[in-house]
């Protein structure tokens, strides 16, 4: 059986099951059809070139961890 994540629709409150293979993809609520934000269960590696765009587009709070190899 494939792993699944759940997310609650911000419009109607319905709980939606998201297949693990769809992690990071936008979807639609099965009850009302409104857009669901992408679900991330694993860290997303961002760079100087992708960070601002990701933060600007993602509609939910984001926890960011910064590090340097030195």
Buried (B, 14 or more C-beta within 10 A) or exposed (E): EEEEBEBEBEEEEBEBEBEEEBBEEEBEBEEEEEEBBBBEEEEEEBEEEEEEEEEEEEEEEEEEEEEEEE
